[in-house]
């Protein structure tokens, strides 16, 4: 299985994006991923999923967990340590869809 770093190299660049806002089905902000150290990999992964699926659907979340590679198992073992992975588990569990709003830098 490819490691997250290898997967990361296939994701879109995030130049010009300050953050992604994740919106629930009511349009309320359910989460934010900032373009800053520590979350740039997640920002790129979520952007990649949106490019593929149009939004963060349960199917997109499954793909995201696959792409997070070794971090997915760590997130399962340590709830709260990887909030952006935890969010994908929640999307699957609740069968929800999150839409994305890109905020320019």
Jmol script that loads the backbone (N, CA, C; Angstrom):
load data "model"
ATOM      1  N   UNK A   1       0.849  -1.189   0.000  1.00  0.00           N
ATOM      2  CA  UNK A   1       0.000   0.000   0.000  1.00  0.00           C
ATOM      3  C   UNK A   1       0.891   1.249   0.000  1.00  0.00           C
ATOM      4  N   UNK A   2       0.595   2.227  -0.865  1.00  0.00           N
ATOM      5  CA  UNK A   2       1.401   3.448  -0.877  1.00  0.00           C
ATOM      6  C   UNK A   2       1.278   4.185   0.458  1.00  0.00           C
ATOM      7  N   UNK A   3       2.326   4.852   0.813  1.00  0.00           N
ATOM      8  CA  UNK A   3       2.327   5.666   2.021  1.00  0.00           C
ATOM      9  C   UNK A   3       1.707   7.028   1.704  1.00  0.00           C
ATOM     10  N   UNK A   4       1.277   7.739   2.748  1.00  0.00           N
ATOM     11  CA  UNK A   4       0.620   9.026   2.555  1.00  0.00           C
ATOM     12  C   UNK A   4       1.501   9.992   1.771  1.00  0.00           C
ATOM     13  N   UNK A   5       2.787  10.025   2.074  1.00  0.00           N
ATOM     14  CA  UNK A   5       3.691  10.960   1.379  1.00  0.00           C
ATOM     15  C   UNK A   5       3.675  10.714  -0.124  1.00  0.00           C
ATOM     16  N   UNK A   6       3.684   9.451  -0.539  1.00  0.00           N
ATOM     17  CA  UNK A   6       3.642   9.137  -1.972  1.00  0.00           C
ATOM     18  C   UNK A   6       2.309   9.572  -2.570  1.00  0.00           C
ATOM     19  N   UNK A   7       1.215   9.366  -1.845  1.00  0.00           N
ATOM     20  CA  UNK A   7      -0.094   9.804  -2.316  1.00  0.00           C
ATOM     21  C   UNK A   7      -0.158  11.323  -2.423  1.00  0.00           C
ATOM     22  N   UNK A   8       0.427  11.996  -1.443  1.00  0.00           N
ATOM     23  CA  UNK A   8       0.404  13.457  -1.390  1.00  0.00           C
ATOM     24  C   UNK A   8       0.965  14.070  -2.674  1.00  0.00           C
ATOM     25  N   UNK A   9       1.991  13.435  -3.221  1.00  0.00           N
ATOM     26  CA  UNK A   9       2.617  13.962  -4.436  1.00  0.00           C
ATOM     27  C   UNK A   9       1.675  13.960  -5.633  1.00  0.00           C
ATOM     28  N   UNK A  10       0.560  13.246  -5.547  1.00  0.00           N
ATOM     29  CA  UNK A  10      -0.399  13.179  -6.669  1.00  0.00           C
ATOM     30  C   UNK A  10      -1.555  14.157  -6.493  1.00  0.00           C
ATOM     31  N   UNK A  11      -1.621  14.857  -5.365  1.00  0.00           N
ATOM     32  CA  UNK A  11      -2.736  15.760  -5.084  1.00  0.00           C
ATOM     33  C   UNK A  11      -2.476  17.145  -5.670  1.00  0.00           C
ATOM     34  N   UNK A  12      -3.546  17.938  -5.874  1.00  0.00           N
ATOM     35  CA  UNK A  12      -3.378  19.280  -6.440  1.00  0.00           C
ATOM     36  C   UNK A  12      -2.588  20.201  -5.509  1.00  0.00           C
ATOM     37  N   UNK A  13      -1.943  21.177  -6.117  1.00  0.00           N
ATOM     38  CA  UNK A  13      -1.258  22.200  -5.320  1.00  0.00           C
ATOM     39  C   UNK A  13      -2.312  23.110  -4.706  1.00  0.00           C
ATOM     40  N   UNK A  14      -1.943  23.776  -3.633  1.00  0.00           N
ATOM     41  CA  UNK A  14      -2.913  24.598  -2.900  1.00  0.00           C
ATOM     42  C   UNK A  14      -2.522  26.065  -2.876  1.00  0.00           C
ATOM     43  N   UNK A  15      -1.668  26.459  -3.793  1.00  0.00           N
ATOM     44  CA  UNK A  15      -1.303  27.865  -3.898  1.00  0.00           C
ATOM     45  C   UNK A  15      -2.575  28.682  -4.130  1.00  0.00           C
ATOM     46  N   UNK A  16      -2.701  29.782  -3.440  1.00  0.00           N
ATOM     47  CA  UNK A  16      -3.851  30.654  -3.636  1.00  0.00           C
ATOM     48  C   UNK A  16      -5.078  30.277  -2.823  1.00  0.00           C
ATOM     49  N   UNK A  17      -4.992  29.205  -2.044  1.00  0.00           N
ATOM     50  CA  UNK A  17      -6.122  28.812  -1.189  1.00  0.00           C
ATOM     51  C   UNK A  17      -5.726  29.049   0.268  1.00  0.00           C
ATOM     52  N   UNK A  18      -6.526  29.849   0.962  1.00  0.00           N
ATOM     53  CA  UNK A  18      -6.267  30.125   2.378  1.00  0.00           C
ATOM     54  C   UNK A  18      -6.801  29.003   3.262  1.00  0.00           C
ATOM     55  N   UNK A  19      -8.004  28.499   2.881  1.00  0.00           N
ATOM     56  CA  UNK A  19      -8.620  27.434   3.667  1.00  0.00           C
ATOM     57  C   UNK A  19      -9.789  26.841   2.889  1.00  0.00           C
ATOM     58  N   UNK A  20     -10.209  25.673   3.342  1.00  0.00           N
ATOM     59  CA  UNK A  20     -11.432  25.057   2.849  1.00  0.00           C
ATOM     60  C   UNK A  20     -12.435  25.065   4.000  1.00  0.00           C
ATOM     61  N   UNK A  21     -13.638  25.491   3.710  1.00  0.00           N
ATOM     62  CA  UNK A  21     -14.714  25.403   4.690  1.00  0.00           C
ATOM     63  C   UNK A  21     -15.592  24.229   4.288  1.00  0.00           C
ATOM     64  N   UNK A  22     -15.867  23.369   5.236  1.00  0.00           N
ATOM     65  CA  UNK A  22     -16.683  22.174   5.010  1.00  0.00           C
ATOM     66  C   UNK A  22     -18.078  22.462   5.524  1.00  0.00           C
ATOM     67  N   UNK A  23     -19.055  22.375   4.636  1.00  0.00           N
ATOM     68  CA  UNK A  23     -20.426  22.750   4.982  1.00  0.00           C
ATOM     69  C   UNK A  23     -21.325  21.530   5.057  1.00  0.00           C
ATOM     70  N   UNK A  24     -22.163  21.482   6.088  1.00  0.00           N
ATOM     71  CA  UNK A  24     -23.113  20.376   6.207  1.00  0.00           C
ATOM     72  C   UNK A  24     -24.317  20.632   5.299  1.00  0.00           C
ATOM     73  N   UNK A  25     -25.326  19.771   5.373  1.00  0.00           N
ATOM     74  CA  UNK A  25     -26.463  19.891   4.460  1.00  0.00           C
ATOM     75  C   UNK A  25     -27.345  21.099   4.725  1.00  0.00           C
ATOM     76  N   UNK A  26     -27.120  21.803   5.843  1.00  0.00           N
ATOM     77  CA  UNK A  26     -27.869  23.033   6.125  1.00  0.00           C
ATOM     78  C   UNK A  26     -27.076  24.273   5.712  1.00  0.00           C
ATOM     79  N   UNK A  27     -25.830  24.070   5.251  1.00  0.00           N
ATOM     80  CA  UNK A  27     -24.977  25.193   4.882  1.00  0.00           C
ATOM     81  C   UNK A  27     -24.137  25.719   6.040  1.00  0.00           C
ATOM     82  N   UNK A  28     -24.263  25.073   7.201  1.00  0.00           N
ATOM     83  CA  UNK A  28     -23.482  25.462   8.385  1.00  0.00           C
ATOM     84  C   UNK A  28     -22.056  24.918   8.267  1.00  0.00           C
ATOM     85  N   UNK A  29     -21.091  25.694   8.722  1.00  0.00           N
ATOM     86  CA  UNK A  29     -19.699  25.250   8.683  1.00  0.00           C
ATOM     87  C   UNK A  29     -19.504  24.114   9.680  1.00  0.00           C
ATOM     88  N   UNK A  30     -19.131  22.949   9.147  1.00  0.00           N
ATOM     89  CA  UNK A  30     -18.917  21.759   9.975  1.00  0.00           C
ATOM     90  C   UNK A  30     -17.435  21.556  10.279  1.00  0.00           C
ATOM     91  N   UNK A  31     -16.574  22.305   9.600  1.00  0.00           N
ATOM     92  CA  UNK A  31     -15.145  22.195   9.811  1.00  0.00           C
ATOM     93  C   UNK A  31     -14.400  23.113   8.866  1.00  0.00           C
ATOM     94  N   UNK A  32     -13.150  23.372   9.213  1.00  0.00           N
ATOM     95  CA  UNK A  32     -12.281  24.223   8.402  1.00  0.00           C
ATOM     96  C   UNK A  32     -10.917  23.556   8.345  1.00  0.00           C
ATOM     97  N   UNK A  33     -10.322  23.571   7.170  1.00  0.00           N
ATOM     98  CA  UNK A  33      -8.944  23.088   7.015  1.00  0.00           C
ATOM     99  C   UNK A  33      -8.129  24.258   6.497  1.00  0.00           C
ATOM    100  N   UNK A  34      -7.207  24.715   7.315  1.00  0.00           N
ATOM    101  CA  UNK A  34      -6.376  25.880   6.986  1.00  0.00           C
ATOM    102  C   UNK A  34      -5.169  25.476   6.145  1.00  0.00           C
ATOM    103  N   UNK A  35      -4.711  26.414   5.331  1.00  0.00           N
ATOM    104  CA  UNK A  35      -3.481  26.230   4.569  1.00  0.00           C
ATOM    105  C   UNK A  35      -2.327  26.680   5.455  1.00  0.00           C
ATOM    106  N   UNK A  36      -1.932  25.794   6.374  1.00  0.00           N
ATOM    107  CA  UNK A  36      -0.825  26.083   7.286  1.00  0.00           C
ATOM    108  C   UNK A  36      -0.135  24.765   7.620  1.00  0.00           C
ATOM    109  N   UNK A  37       1.065  24.875   8.103  1.00  0.00           N
ATOM    110  CA  UNK A  37       1.844  23.683   8.462  1.00  0.00           C
ATOM    111  C   UNK A  37       1.020  22.793   9.380  1.00  0.00           C
ATOM    112  N   UNK A  38       1.052  21.501   9.100  1.00  0.00           N
ATOM    113  CA  UNK A  38       0.320  20.534   9.908  1.00  0.00           C
ATOM    114  C   UNK A  38      -1.018  20.144   9.316  1.00  0.00           C
ATOM    115  N   UNK A  39      -1.562  20.983   8.435  1.00  0.00           N
ATOM    116  CA  UNK A  39      -2.842  20.639   7.825  1.00  0.00           C
ATOM    117  C   UNK A  39      -2.822  20.760   6.300  1.00  0.00           C
ATOM    118  N   UNK A  40      -1.672  21.118   5.729  1.00  0.00           N
ATOM    119  CA  UNK A  40      -1.607  21.274   4.276  1.00  0.00           C
ATOM    120  C   UNK A  40      -1.827  19.952   3.542  1.00  0.00           C
ATOM    121  N   UNK A  41      -1.371  18.849   4.104  1.00  0.00           N
ATOM    122  CA  UNK A  41      -1.609  17.548   3.484  1.00  0.00           C
ATOM    123  C   UNK A  41      -3.092  17.234   3.433  1.00  0.00           C
ATOM    124  N   UNK A  42      -3.793  17.521   4.522  1.00  0.00           N
ATOM    125  CA  UNK A  42      -5.239  17.298   4.553  1.00  0.00           C
ATOM    126  C   UNK A  42      -5.958  18.236   3.584  1.00  0.00           C
ATOM    127  N   UNK A  43      -5.506  19.470   3.508  1.00  0.00           N
ATOM    128  CA  UNK A  43      -6.108  20.419   2.572  1.00  0.00           C
ATOM    129  C   UNK A  43      -5.976  19.897   1.145  1.00  0.00           C
ATOM    130  N   UNK A  44      -4.796  19.419   0.802  1.00  0.00           N
ATOM    131  CA  UNK A  44      -4.578  18.879  -0.549  1.00  0.00           C
ATOM    132  C   UNK A  44      -5.420  17.628  -0.785  1.00  0.00           C
ATOM    133  N   UNK A  45      -5.514  16.750   0.215  1.00  0.00           N
ATOM    134  CA  UNK A  45      -6.297  15.523   0.064  1.00  0.00           C
ATOM    135  C   UNK A  45      -7.779  15.840  -0.107  1.00  0.00           C
ATOM    136  N   UNK A  46      -8.322  16.709   0.735  1.00  0.00           N
ATOM    137  CA  UNK A  46      -9.740  17.069   0.616  1.00  0.00           C
ATOM    138  C   UNK A  46     -10.016  17.733  -0.733  1.00  0.00           C
ATOM    139  N   UNK A  47      -9.123  18.593  -1.191  1.00  0.00           N
ATOM    140  CA  UNK A  47      -9.289  19.233  -2.494  1.00  0.00           C
ATOM    141  C   UNK A  47      -9.287  18.178  -3.603  1.00  0.00           C
ATOM    142  N   UNK A  48      -8.409  17.206  -3.480  1.00  0.00           N
ATOM    143  CA  UNK A  48      -8.353  16.098  -4.441  1.00  0.00           C
ATOM    144  C   UNK A  48      -9.689  15.343  -4.457  1.00  0.00           C
ATOM    145  N   UNK A  49     -10.239  15.055  -3.276  1.00  0.00           N
ATOM    146  CA  UNK A  49     -11.515  14.341  -3.197  1.00  0.00           C
ATOM    147  C   UNK A  49     -12.645  15.142  -3.838  1.00  0.00           C
ATOM    148  N   UNK A  50     -12.650  16.439  -3.601  1.00  0.00           N
ATOM    149  CA  UNK A  50     -13.683  17.289  -4.190  1.00  0.00           C
ATOM    150  C   UNK A  50     -13.543  17.326  -5.710  1.00  0.00           C
ATOM    151  N   UNK A  51     -12.308  17.343  -6.199  1.00  0.00           N
ATOM    152  CA  UNK A  51     -12.101  17.313  -7.649  1.00  0.00           C
ATOM    153  C   UNK A  51     -12.627  16.012  -8.255  1.00  0.00           C
ATOM    154  N   UNK A  52     -12.491  14.902  -7.519  1.00  0.00           N
ATOM    155  CA  UNK A  52     -12.951  13.604  -8.009  1.00  0.00           C
ATOM    156  C   UNK A  52     -14.459  13.389  -7.842  1.00  0.00           C
ATOM    157  N   UNK A  53     -15.008  13.787  -6.700  1.00  0.00           N
ATOM    158  CA  UNK A  53     -16.381  13.436  -6.337  1.00  0.00           C
ATOM    159  C   UNK A  53     -17.357  14.615  -6.302  1.00  0.00           C
ATOM    160  N   UNK A  54     -16.852  15.846  -6.342  1.00  0.00           N
ATOM    161  CA  UNK A  54     -17.718  17.017  -6.295  1.00  0.00           C
ATOM    162  C   UNK A  54     -18.018  17.507  -4.890  1.00  0.00           C
ATOM    163  N   UNK A  55     -17.953  16.615  -3.912  1.00  0.00           N
ATOM    164  CA  UNK A  55     -18.157  16.944  -2.498  1.00  0.00           C
ATOM    165  C   UNK A  55     -17.600  15.776  -1.679  1.00  0.00           C
ATOM    166  N   UNK A  56     -17.667  15.901  -0.366  1.00  0.00           N
ATOM    167  CA  UNK A  56     -17.192  14.817   0.495  1.00  0.00           C
ATOM    168  C   UNK A  56     -18.389  13.923   0.821  1.00  0.00           C
ATOM    169  N   UNK A  57     -18.597  12.943  -0.020  1.00  0.00           N
ATOM    170  CA  UNK A  57     -19.664  11.955   0.135  1.00  0.00           C
ATOM    171  C   UNK A  57     -19.099  10.765   0.918  1.00  0.00           C
ATOM    172  N   UNK A  58     -19.955   9.840   1.344  1.00  0.00           N
ATOM    173  CA  UNK A  58     -19.406   8.633   1.975  1.00  0.00           C
ATOM    174  C   UNK A  58     -18.410   7.897   1.065  1.00  0.00           C
ATOM    175  N   UNK A  59     -18.685   7.848  -0.224  1.00  0.00           N
ATOM    176  CA  UNK A  59     -17.760   7.209  -1.166  1.00  0.00           C
ATOM    177  C   UNK A  59     -16.428   7.957  -1.221  1.00  0.00           C
ATOM    178  N   UNK A  60     -16.490   9.292  -1.243  1.00  0.00           N
ATOM    179  CA  UNK A  60     -15.270  10.101  -1.237  1.00  0.00           C
ATOM    180  C   UNK A  60     -14.502   9.898   0.073  1.00  0.00           C
ATOM    181  N   UNK A  61     -15.237   9.803   1.173  1.00  0.00           N
ATOM    182  CA  UNK A  61     -14.602   9.597   2.478  1.00  0.00           C
ATOM    183  C   UNK A  61     -13.867   8.263   2.519  1.00  0.00           C
ATOM    184  N   UNK A  62     -14.464   7.209   1.941  1.00  0.00           N
ATOM    185  CA  UNK A  62     -13.790   5.904   1.871  1.00  0.00           C
ATOM    186  C   UNK A  62     -12.466   6.034   1.107  1.00  0.00           C
ATOM    187  N   UNK A  63     -12.511   6.738  -0.009  1.00  0.00           N
ATOM    188  CA  UNK A  63     -11.304   6.948  -0.805  1.00  0.00           C
ATOM    189  C   UNK A  63     -10.282   7.758  -0.007  1.00  0.00           C
ATOM    190  N   UNK A  64     -10.759   8.757   0.720  1.00  0.00           N
ATOM    191  CA  UNK A  64      -9.874   9.572   1.547  1.00  0.00           C
ATOM    192  C   UNK A  64      -9.156   8.755   2.605  1.00  0.00           C
ATOM    193  N   UNK A  65      -9.884   7.840   3.243  1.00  0.00           N
ATOM    194  CA  UNK A  65      -9.257   6.979   4.258  1.00  0.00           C
ATOM    195  C   UNK A  65      -8.183   6.097   3.622  1.00  0.00           C
ATOM    196  N   UNK A  66      -8.460   5.631   2.423  1.00  0.00           N
ATOM    197  CA  UNK A  66      -7.466   4.836   1.691  1.00  0.00           C
ATOM    198  C   UNK A  66      -6.223   5.686   1.392  1.00  0.00           C
ATOM    199  N   UNK A  67      -6.430   6.928   0.978  1.00  0.00           N
ATOM    200  CA  UNK A  67      -5.308   7.801   0.609  1.00  0.00           C
ATOM    201  C   UNK A  67      -4.515   8.289   1.821  1.00  0.00           C
ATOM    202  N   UNK A  68      -5.170   8.400   2.974  1.00  0.00           N
ATOM    203  CA  UNK A  68      -4.443   8.781   4.196  1.00  0.00           C
ATOM    204  C   UNK A  68      -3.478   7.667   4.622  1.00  0.00           C
ATOM    205  N   UNK A  69      -3.644   6.497   4.044  1.00  0.00           N
ATOM    206  CA  UNK A  69      -2.734   5.352   4.205  1.00  0.00           C
ATOM    207  C   UNK A  69      -2.471   5.055   5.678  1.00  0.00           C
ATOM    208  N   UNK A  70      -1.201   5.089   6.066  1.00  0.00           N
ATOM    209  CA  UNK A  70      -0.818   4.684   7.422  1.00  0.00           C
ATOM    210  C   UNK A  70      -1.444   5.558   8.507  1.00  0.00           C
ATOM    211  N   UNK A  71      -1.843   6.775   8.180  1.00  0.00           N
ATOM    212  CA  UNK A  71      -2.443   7.664   9.179  1.00  0.00           C
ATOM    213  C   UNK A  71      -3.858   7.224   9.555  1.00  0.00           C
ATOM    214  N   UNK A  72      -4.531   6.495   8.666  1.00  0.00           N
ATOM    215  CA  UNK A  72      -5.889   6.039   8.960  1.00  0.00           C
ATOM    216  C   UNK A  72      -5.895   5.075  10.149  1.00  0.00           C
ATOM    217  N   UNK A  73      -4.981   4.130  10.155  1.00  0.00           N
ATOM    218  CA  UNK A  73      -4.905   3.184  11.280  1.00  0.00           C
ATOM    219  C   UNK A  73      -4.563   3.916  12.572  1.00  0.00           C
ATOM    220  N   UNK A  74      -3.658   4.890  12.492  1.00  0.00           N
ATOM    221  CA  UNK A  74      -3.296   5.664  13.675  1.00  0.00           C
ATOM    222  C   UNK A  74      -4.508   6.444  14.191  1.00  0.00           C
ATOM    223  N   UNK A  75      -5.312   6.985  13.276  1.00  0.00           N
ATOM    224  CA  UNK A  75      -6.512   7.719  13.681  1.00  0.00           C
ATOM    225  C   UNK A  75      -7.529   6.791  14.348  1.00  0.00           C
ATOM    226  N   UNK A  76      -7.652   5.566  13.834  1.00  0.00           N
ATOM    227  CA  UNK A  76      -8.566   4.594  14.444  1.00  0.00           C
ATOM    228  C   UNK A  76      -8.124   4.252  15.863  1.00  0.00           C
ATOM    229  N   UNK A  77      -6.817   4.134  16.056  1.00  0.00           N
ATOM    230  CA  UNK A  77      -6.272   3.778  17.367  1.00  0.00           C
ATOM    231  C   UNK A  77      -6.238   4.949  18.342  1.00  0.00           C
ATOM    232  N   UNK A  78      -6.282   6.173  17.802  1.00  0.00           N
ATOM    233  CA  UNK A  78      -6.136   7.378  18.629  1.00  0.00           C
ATOM    234  C   UNK A  78      -7.183   8.432  18.240  1.00  0.00           C
ATOM    235  N   UNK A  79      -8.456   8.203  18.576  1.00  0.00           N
ATOM    236  CA  UNK A  79      -9.498   9.179  18.216  1.00  0.00           C
ATOM    237  C   UNK A  79      -9.143  10.578  18.724  1.00  0.00           C
ATOM    238  N   UNK A  80      -9.332  11.561  17.838  1.00  0.00           N
ATOM    239  CA  UNK A  80      -9.028  12.946  18.205  1.00  0.00           C
ATOM    240  C   UNK A  80      -7.653  13.408  17.763  1.00  0.00           C
ATOM    241  N   UNK A  81      -6.757  12.473  17.492  1.00  0.00           N
ATOM    242  CA  UNK A  81      -5.389  12.835  17.093  1.00  0.00           C
ATOM    243  C   UNK A  81      -5.348  13.389  15.668  1.00  0.00           C
ATOM    244  N   UNK A  82      -6.230  12.903  14.805  1.00  0.00           N
ATOM    245  CA  UNK A  82      -6.281  13.298  13.394  1.00  0.00           C
ATOM    246  C   UNK A  82      -7.701  13.755  13.057  1.00  0.00           C
ATOM    247  N   UNK A  83      -8.064  14.993  13.413  1.00  0.00           N
ATOM    248  CA  UNK A  83      -9.459  15.419  13.239  1.00  0.00           C
ATOM    249  C   UNK A  83      -9.966  15.366  11.796  1.00  0.00           C
ATOM    250  N   UNK A  84      -9.092  15.579  10.826  1.00  0.00           N
ATOM    251  CA  UNK A  84      -9.549  15.544   9.434  1.00  0.00           C
ATOM    252  C   UNK A  84      -9.822  14.120   8.955  1.00  0.00           C
ATOM    253  N   UNK A  85      -9.159  13.153   9.554  1.00  0.00           N
ATOM    254  CA  UNK A  85      -9.462  11.742   9.270  1.00  0.00           C
ATOM    255  C   UNK A  85     -10.712  11.343  10.041  1.00  0.00           C
ATOM    256  N   UNK A  86     -10.803  11.768  11.302  1.00  0.00           N
ATOM    257  CA  UNK A  86     -11.997  11.483  12.107  1.00  0.00           C
ATOM    258  C   UNK A  86     -13.256  11.964  11.391  1.00  0.00           C
ATOM    259  N   UNK A  87     -13.147  13.123  10.731  1.00  0.00           N
ATOM    260  CA  UNK A  87     -14.298  13.679  10.011  1.00  0.00           C
ATOM    261  C   UNK A  87     -14.744  12.732   8.893  1.00  0.00           C
ATOM    262  N   UNK A  88     -13.792  12.091   8.218  1.00  0.00           N
ATOM    263  CA  UNK A  88     -14.154  11.150   7.154  1.00  0.00           C
ATOM    264  C   UNK A  88     -14.866   9.928   7.720  1.00  0.00           C
ATOM    265  N   UNK A  89     -14.401   9.432   8.869  1.00  0.00           N
ATOM    266  CA  UNK A  89     -15.107   8.324   9.536  1.00  0.00           C
ATOM    267  C   UNK A  89     -16.551   8.733   9.847  1.00  0.00           C
ATOM    268  N   UNK A  90     -16.724   9.969  10.303  1.00  0.00           N
ATOM    269  CA  UNK A  90     -18.057  10.465  10.665  1.00  0.00           C
ATOM    270  C   UNK A  90     -18.963  10.581   9.428  1.00  0.00           C
ATOM    271  N   UNK A  91     -18.418  11.053   8.322  1.00  0.00           N
ATOM    272  CA  UNK A  91     -19.193  11.155   7.081  1.00  0.00           C
ATOM    273  C   UNK A  91     -19.731   9.776   6.695  1.00  0.00           C
ATOM    274  N   UNK A  92     -18.882   8.764   6.817  1.00  0.00           N
ATOM    275  CA  UNK A  92     -19.298   7.402   6.476  1.00  0.00           C
ATOM    276  C   UNK A  92     -20.337   6.888   7.484  1.00  0.00           C
ATOM    277  N   UNK A  93     -20.037   7.066   8.762  1.00  0.00           N
ATOM    278  CA  UNK A  93     -20.923   6.566   9.808  1.00  0.00           C
ATOM    279  C   UNK A  93     -22.317   7.180   9.714  1.00  0.00           C
ATOM    280  N   UNK A  94     -22.386   8.485   9.467  1.00  0.00           N
ATOM    281  CA  UNK A  94     -23.667   9.193   9.431  1.00  0.00           C
ATOM    282  C   UNK A  94     -24.261   9.264   8.027  1.00  0.00           C
ATOM    283  N   UNK A  95     -23.527   8.707   7.036  1.00  0.00           N
ATOM    284  CA  UNK A  95     -23.988   8.752   5.647  1.00  0.00           C
ATOM    285  C   UNK A  95     -24.372  10.181   5.249  1.00  0.00           C
ATOM    286  N   UNK A  96     -23.452  11.106   5.479  1.00  0.00           N
ATOM    287  CA  UNK A  96     -23.706  12.502   5.176  1.00  0.00           C
ATOM    288  C   UNK A  96     -22.823  12.960   4.028  1.00  0.00           C
ATOM    289  N   UNK A  97     -23.078  14.150   3.543  1.00  0.00           N
ATOM    290  CA  UNK A  97     -22.265  14.747   2.500  1.00  0.00           C
ATOM    291  C   UNK A  97     -21.888  16.156   2.944  1.00  0.00           C
ATOM    292  N   UNK A  98     -20.616  16.478   2.787  1.00  0.00           N
ATOM    293  CA  UNK A  98     -20.137  17.822   3.075  1.00  0.00           C
ATOM    294  C   UNK A  98     -19.759  18.499   1.762  1.00  0.00           C
ATOM    295  N   UNK A  99     -20.210  19.721   1.604  1.00  0.00           N
ATOM    296  CA  UNK A  99     -19.780  20.500   0.440  1.00  0.00           C
ATOM    297  C   UNK A  99     -18.606  21.365   0.865  1.00  0.00           C
ATOM    298  N   UNK A 100     -17.851  21.804  -0.106  1.00  0.00           N
ATOM    299  CA  UNK A 100     -16.620  22.544   0.168  1.00  0.00           C
ATOM    300  C   UNK A 100     -16.721  23.947  -0.404  1.00  0.00           C
ATOM    301  N   UNK A 101     -16.302  24.912   0.404  1.00  0.00           N
ATOM    302  CA  UNK A 101     -16.152  26.289  -0.073  1.00  0.00           C
ATOM    303  C   UNK A 101     -14.674  26.634   0.018  1.00  0.00           C
ATOM    304  N   UNK A 102     -14.082  26.965  -1.134  1.00  0.00           N
ATOM    305  CA  UNK A 102     -12.668  27.366  -1.171  1.00  0.00           C
ATOM    306  C   UNK A 102     -12.581  28.851  -0.864  1.00  0.00           C
ATOM    307  N   UNK A 103     -11.702  29.196   0.061  1.00  0.00           N
ATOM    308  CA  UNK A 103     -11.464  30.592   0.406  1.00  0.00           C
ATOM    309  C   UNK A 103     -10.082  30.968  -0.103  1.00  0.00           C
ATOM    310  N   UNK A 104     -10.053  31.957  -0.991  1.00  0.00           N
ATOM    311  CA  UNK A 104      -8.793  32.367  -1.618  1.00  0.00           C
ATOM    312  C   UNK A 104      -7.868  33.053  -0.605  1.00  0.00           C
ATOM    313  N   UNK A 105      -6.584  32.883  -0.854  1.00  0.00           N
ATOM    314  CA  UNK A 105      -5.572  33.510   0.013  1.00  0.00           C
ATOM    315  C   UNK A 105      -5.481  34.992  -0.292  1.00  0.00           C
TER     316      UNK A 105
END
end "model"
wireframe off; spacefill off
backbone 0.3
color backbone group
